[in-house]
Amino acid sequence: MCGIHCTVSWHGFASIDASHEEKLRARGPDSICHHKVAVQHPTAHAPHAFLTFTSTVLSLRGSEIVAQPLVDHSTGSVLCWNGEAWNIASSPVPCNDSKTIFTLLLHVAVTTDGDRETSKDRVLDILSSIRGPFAFVFYDASNTRLFFGRDCLGRRSLVQWAGSAGDFCLSSISDNVNPDSVTELVANNVYVLKLGDGQRSAQSGANLTSPQVHVQPAVSVPTLPYPNLNKSIADAAPPLLHLQSPAVLRLEQCLQGALTLRLQGIRQSDIQSSDQSASKVAILFSGGLDCSVLARMAHDILPLTDPIDLLNVAFENPRIHKRMQEAPTGYSPYELCPDRVTGRLSHEELRHLCPGRTWRFLSIDIPFEETMAHRKMIVSLMHPHNTEMDLSIACALYFASRGSGTVHDPVTGTPSSYSTPARVLLSGLGADELFGGYQRHATAYSRHSFTGLIEELELDINRLGKRNLGRDDRVISHWGKETRFPFLDEDLLAWAMAAPVWEKCGFGQDAGHPGDGSSEGLEPEKKVLRLLAFKLGMTGVAREKKRAIQFGARTAKMEGGRTKGTQLLG
């Protein structure tokens, strides 16, 4: 994972703001490098544009740190890459992916006379063939073009803004100097900024904010790696979804493959190299269905000697709890948080099912004063998202991913301070959107049957990048951690999008009864995932109801009980 920053100026090389560089360093603590390019117009004596690139690196793949920006000295081309290419054109990428991507882009960008458009299409073909999350900036020096964009879901952040001097800026994180002009790039669009022909024009799928850049209609949309949502509606009562249903096996296979890709070949940090008990992987762990299934399946993939850290965050919320100094002795507002209760129950279920594995349940307790002390930073990181709901979700992710709290000895119960060394975090995000896990999905079904449910699912899937993923990437990555989303794996998505809705959730089906060998009395929301949890032995987790992170960790409405989630921050 990396931090990206690029400035296009027509007045000379621009310098990066010191606080902005500090945040980029936090994202990529292993390396930081800068590179400058003066773009020469063919008929002019002076440079036409000035490009300034900065990249920081969190090295998680390969045997060595690969510094960025990557520069090809024979052509002058430059790549800033923030991503994980698991496969390219169906071929696995076992080592460092940034070098592989750069080599491919350099090869297809080569043009002959009159071949500029064809070379651009070849660049798009390469980007369309990548499976995995990414955001990138690629300067094609041979054709004096700047390509930039995000993957089909927007799993990595990339924002744009206009600098005070009319500069055009791109970065993984928002600008503090010109915050009002910051916008998030639309996912699954590749933007092409032409620089060397005397024109300042971009082909894009969204407005570029710099007054120096002229926007042309969208033409650069990579091919999606998954189909449109299956909108089939059963003519009669849908078939019962049960433990032996093919959909349960197919989900297990897809999730197994997605997790294997995301857990193999993680490069050890210095701490992990010197301490075999140091975790390489941690899970954002509420104890709910999604994250618990990931933990259970990760156990089957990782060597038994690899510990797994479970990051469970709970907040002191003065709207709900008494202030701690006023509370009776022994009272803990954190242990009463819903996510702490379910987290401990699921942890015990994992320990029972998976003996021999070291499961570190990390209790991350955040006093109200600490939340307020970090509020300014959190608001800055999640920008341009700026609602009360954004803040409540971002607070939970920010402190959970920091990974500092308390663990208890499994034998004696003795508490000790602990900070996870894991730099790869697993998240269950995406399961609710794919399998109908939100309350609004149940409401849509009760009001408009399968038609309403399918419409709501499609809306949630389509806005994942806009609503969640860019914000979450900016917040979590601040701690030098990379989040990986197995439920958003392209192969899993392709199956889930193609499957009819009754193979994913149990609305309209008989709930069954525990022990009947079919549906086991499970809730209809995300039923296929509940059945998988049941199959894996996690019978308690399989019956756990969905709870939004801001309510489970109690970050919602911390500063006032009358605010709405959609209300803009003051």
N, C-alpha and C positions, 0 to 999 in steps of 0.2 A: 504494500500500500504506500501511497505517496501523497505529497502535497504539491499542487500545481499552481503556478502563477505565470501569466504572460501579459505583457503590455505592448500594444501597437501604438506607436506615436509618430506624428508627422513633424515633430519639432526637435527631435533629439532623443537620446536614450533616457528613459524614465527610471527613477529609483523606486525601490519598493519601500513602503512604510515600515518602520522598525517594529511596531506592534504586530503588523500583518506577518512579517517574516518570523516573528517569535511564535505565532500560532501555527505557521507552516512547519516550523522546527518541531513543535509538539506532535504534529501528525507523523512526521518522519524523522525520528531522532538519530537514525543511523548515518545519514549523509545529507549534506546540502551543497548544491552547486548552482552557479549562475552562468548564463551564456547570452551573448549579444550578437545580433545580426543587423547589418545595414543593408537594406534592400535597394538595389540600384535599378533605376529606370533605364531601359536600353538606349534612349537618346539623350539622357540628361547627364550632366557632370556631377551633380550632387545626389546623395541617397534620397530615395522617394519615401521610405518608411524605415522606422527604427524598431526592432523587436528586442524585447528583454525577457528572457526566460529564467525562472527560478524553479527548482524541484528539490523536494526533500524526500527521503526514502526510509520506509520501514521495511527492512529486508526479511522476507518470510519464506522465500523459495531459493533453491540453488545452494551451492557450497560457499558462495562469496557475496559480498555486498556489491551490487551493480549501481554505481552512482548515476544520477540523472541531473540535467537533461542529457539524453543520448545524442551525440553529434556525429554525423558522417562527414569527415573532413574532405572527402573527394568531391562531394556535391554541395556541402553546406547545409544539408537538411538536418532538422532537429525534431526530437520526439520527447514530450513529457507524457508519461503513461502512469495512470493510477488505476490499476485493475488486477484481476486474476483471470487470465485466459486458460481455462481448464482444457478446452479443446479448440482447435482451429481446423475447419473443414473436416470434422470428425476424427482428426488425429490428435492424440493426447499431447500435452505440453508438460513434460515431467520436470523441466528445469526452469530457470528464470525466463519468464514470459516476455519481459520488456524487450530483450535483445531479439527474440524470435519475431515479435510484432514489427520491430523497426526494420529488420532485414526484409520481411515480406513487403512492407510499405515502400521501402526504397526500390525494390525490384519492380513493383507494379506502377510506380509513379514515373518510371522512365518513359519518355515520349519520343516520337519521331514527328516529322513535319505534319501538322494538321491533326495530331493525335491527342491533343490536350483533353478533350471531352472523354475520349475512350480511357485515358489513364485515370481520370477522375472516377469513372464508373468502376474501374478495377480496384481503386482504393475502397470504394463503397462495398464491393464484393468481399474484400478481405474483412472489413469490419462486420459485415453481415454474417460471416462464417465463424465469428468468435463466440464461444459459449463461456459465459462468465461475466462478472460485473466489471465495468470500466468507465472511466472518463479520460479524455486525452486531448492533447494539442499537438498537431503534427505540421511542421513547416516544410512544405515541399519546395525546396530551393530551386530545383530544375524548372519548375513552372511558376515560381513566386506566388504560391498559394498557401493559405493557412487553413488547415482542416481542424475542426474541433467538435466535440459532442459527448454524449453519454450513451450508455447501452440501452437496450430496448425497454428496460424497466426503470432506468434511472437509479441503479443501486449505488452509484458513486456520485458525489456532489460535483457540480460545476456551475458557477454563477458568472454573471457578466455585469459590467457597469461602465458608465462614462466617467473618465477622470476629469478633474477641474480644468485641464488644458485641452479637453476634447479627445484625450487618449481613449483607446478602446482596451478594456481590461477583462481578463478571464482569470478565475481562481477557484480553488477547491473551497475556499471560505469567503465570507462576505467582507466587504470593505468597511472600515470604521470611519474613513474620511468622507466618503460620499455614500452613506447608507441608503439614502432615499432613491438612488438610481439603480440599486442592485436588484436584479431579477435572476431567477433560476432558469437555466436552459431547459427547454422541453426535451424529455427523454425520447430516444429513438429518432433523433434528427441529427444528421451530420451537416455542419455548417461549413461553407467554403468562402473564405475571404480572399478576394483577388487583390494582390499588392503591387505587382510589378509592371502593370500596363498603363499606369497613369490614372487608373480608375480606383475608386474606393468603394467597392461594392461587395455585397455578401449574398450568397444564396442560402436560404435558411428556412426554418419552419417557425420562427418566432422573431419578433422585432429585436434588432440589435440596437442598444440604447445610445451608442456614440453618434453625435451629430455628424461626424466625419464619415460614417458608414451608410451607404445607400442599400436598402433592402430590396431584393428581388424575390419573386414567388418561390415557394418551397419546391425543390426538385431532388433533394438529397435525403431520402428516407430509406434506410436499410430494410431488407426483408425480415419480417418477424420470424423467429424460430419456433413459433407455436401457432396453432390455428385460432380462428375466432371462437368465442364461447359457443358450445353446443346449446342450442335453444329448443331442442326437441321437447315436446310435451306428450306424456303418455296418454293414449286413448282411453285406457282403463286404469284401474288402480296399479301403481308402479310395483314392480317386484320387490319383495322384502330384502333388505340389505342385512346380511348376517355374516357370521364368522367365516363361513366357507365361500362367501361371494368372491368371484374373481377380482373384483375391484379392491378388496382388502389385500390380496396377494400382490396385485399390481402396484398398489401404493407402497407396500413394504419393499418391493424390488426397486422402485424409483427412488425411494428415500434412502435405501441402502447404497445405491450408486451415488446419489448426491452427497451423502455424508462421507463416503470413501474418498471421493475427489477432494473434499474440503478438509480431510483429516490426514491425508498422506503427505509426506515430504515437507513437513513444517520445519523451517530452518531454526536451529536452536540459538537462543541468545547466549550471551556470556554466562549469565546466571544459570541457565538450564544446562549448559555444557559442563559446569563445575558441580552441579547438584542434581543427582539423578531423581531426587524426590520433588524437584521443581516441576510444576505443571506447565505443559505447553498449550493446553486447551482449557477454556472455561466456558460456562454456559450462563447466559442471562436467565435466571431461574426464579420464577414465581411459584413453582410447584404445580402450575397448570398443565393442561393436556399437551400442548405443543412442545414446550421445552422439556417436559418429562419423557416424552417419546424420543426426542433427540438424544437425551442423556442415556436412556436405556439402549438405544441402537448404537450409540457411540461406544458403549461398553463392549459390544460384540466386534467392533472394528479395531480399536486401539489395543496395544499390548497391555496385559494385565498389570504390568509394572508402572504404567503411566497413570499418575493421579489425574483426576478431573475435579476442577473447582466449580462449585455451584454458587453463583453470585446472587444473593437475595437481599434486596434493599427495602428498608422501611423508614418512614418519616414521622417525625413529631409534627402533628398538625394541630395547632392551637384551636382550630374550629371544632375539633373532635375531642382532643385530649385536654386534660388539665396541663398547665405548664409543669415541667418536671420538678421545679423547685417547690411547687405547691402540692405535689403528689405524695401519697403515703409511702412509707418505706417499702421497698421491694416492688413498687409499681413500675411497669415498663410499658410505655406507649408503643414501643416497637413490636413486642411479642404479641400484641393484640391486633396488629395490622393483618388484614385478611391474607395477603401474600406471604407473610411470615408463617401463619398457621398452616396454610396449604404447602408451603415450601418445606417445612419440617416433616409433615406427613409424607410427602412424596420422597423426601430424602431417606426416610426410614424404609419406604417401600423399595427404593433402589438398593439400599444396603442389604435388605433381606433377599432380593432377587439376584443380586450381583456380588456375592461374597468374594473376597480377595482383592477387590478394587478399593483404592483409597479415594473416597468421596469427601472432599472438603466442603462442608456447608459454611459459606462465609456470610455471617450476619453483618450487614452494612447498615448501621444505625445513624440516621442523619438528624441532629437537633434542628429545630426551627431557625436558630440563629445562624447555623452553618449554611442552611439553604439560602437565607437572605444574604449572607456574605458572598455567595457565589452567583447570585441572581443576575448581576450585570454581565458576567462572563457568559452565562448560559444564554441569555437573551441575544448577546452578540453572536454566539456560535450558531444559533438556530436561524438567525436572520437570513433571508427575508421573510420567513414564517414569523408571525407576530401576534398570535391569538392566545387567550388564556389556556386553551386546550393544548396548544403547541408547547407552552411553558410547562404545564404540569407533566406532560409526557417527557419532554426534554430533561426536566429535573431528575426524573427517575432513571433515565438512561445515562445521564451524565455521572451521577454518583455510583450507579451500579457498575458502569464500565471502568471507573477509577479503580474499583476492586480492592478497597482498603476497609478492613473491619475486624471482626473477631471470629476465631474458630474455637471449637471446644474439643478437647481430647475425647475420642470415642469411648474410652474405657473409664477414665476418671471424671470426665466432664469439666476439667479445668480449662478456663478460657485463656486465650492468648491472642495478642495482636497479630494480624497477618495481612499482607498485601500480595495479591496473586501476581506471579511473574508471567502468567499466560498472556500472549500477545494476539492470540486468535480467540475470538468469542463467537459462539454459536447463538443464533436467535431464531425463534419460532415464527417470526413475522411472515405473513403470507398465508398461513393455514386458515385463518378466519375468512380471508377474502376468497380463497379457492373453494372451501368446503362449507361455507355458510355458518360461520361461528358467531356472528354478531346478533344482538337482540333485534336489530332492524331487519335482519333476514327472516327471523320468525314472524315479525310484524308484517313484512311484505307478503309472506305466504298466507298468513291468516286473513289478510285483506283482499289479495288478488291471486291466490293460489300460486301455481308454478310460474305463471307469466310474470307476476310481480316479483317473485323470488329471483328468477333469472335476470330480470332487469336490474335488480339491486346488486346481484353478484357481478354483473358486467360493469356497473358503475364503479364498484369498489376496486375491481382488478385494473380498470383503465386509469384510475387516479392514484395508484400506488406510488409512482415516481413523483407526482406533483404534491401529494399529501404527506407522505411519510419518509421516503427513503433518503432524499437529499438532506433533509433536516437531521435525520438520525445519524447519517454518515458524518456530518459536520460536528455533531455533539460527541459521539462515541470516539471518533478518531483523535480527538483532542488529547487523549491519554496515551497515544502511541499504541492503540489497539485496532485490530481489523475485525469487523463483524462479517460473518458469513451466514448466508440465508439458505439452508438446504431446501426449504419449501419453495423457493424461487428458482430452483434449478431448471434449466430450459427443458430437459427431458421430462421432469415431473410436471412442469407446466403444460407441456404438449399433451400429456395424457389427461391431466385434470381438465384442460379446456375442451378436449374432444369428448370426454365422458359425459353422458346425460346426467342431469342434476340428481336423479334418484340413486345414482351410484356413488354419490358423494355425501349426501345428507339424507336424513330419514323422515322428512316432512311428508305427511300423508300416509305413512306406514304405521302399522300396529307396533306400538312400543315394545310388545313382548313382555316376558316376565323373567326375572333372574333365574338362571338355571335351565331355561327352556332350550338351550343349545342353539338359539338363533340370534335374536337381537339383544338378549341379556338385559332387557329393561333400560337400555341406554337412552339418553336424550337425543333428539333428532339432529341438533346442531353438530356439524362435523362428525356425523355418525361413522363414516368410513375410518376416520382417524381414531375414534373411540374404540371401534372394533379391533383395530390394529393394536392399540394399547392393551386391550383385554387379551388378545392373542399372545402378547409379549409378557403377560403375567401381571400387568399393572392394573388390577381390577379397581382399586381405589381411584387412581388417576382417571380411568376410563369414565367414571361417573362425575368427575369434577365439572362444575358449571363454569362457563366463561365469565371472566371479570376483567374489565379494562385496567391497564397498568396504573393509570392515575388514581383509580379507586382502590385497587389492591394494595398499592404502596402508600396510599393516602397523600398524594401530592395535589389532588384536586382542591381548588378553592381554598388555598392555604391563607390567602390574604383577605378573604371576605367571602361570606356564604352566599351572597346574592349575585355574583358574577356568573355569566354564561360562558360556555366553552368557546363560542364563536366571537366573544367580545375581544376587540383589539386591545393590546397592552397600551397603557397610558405613558 
